[in-house]
Amino acid sequence: MSYQFNATKTFWENFYALSPSQKESTRRAWEIFKTDPFDARLRPYKIHSLSARYKRIIHSVTIEGDLRVVFLVEGNIITSLDIGKHAIYR
């Protein structure tokens, strides 16, 4: 499937606050993500608590260690909602 990608203001604010090495890890993960957001190398999974709260399926992928990206899929549009540690799940 061919996807279109968007990111929220919160995502970009938190991305720019990352360390240089975290930004580089994010860029490497992006190369995989834009081809297949559900690629097993990114360890994608559903965030059930957020999905229940927002009544939409919210997904997360692992960038490195505790660094995650939370995103929403609507048809062929993927919106990156936030990037950060597990605290972004709250």
Secondary structure, DSSP 8 states (H G I E B T S, - for coil): ---EEEE-HHHHHHHHTS-HHHHHHHHHHHHHHTT-TT-GGG--EE-HHHHHHHTS-EEEEEEETTEEEEEEEETTEEEEEEEESGGGG-
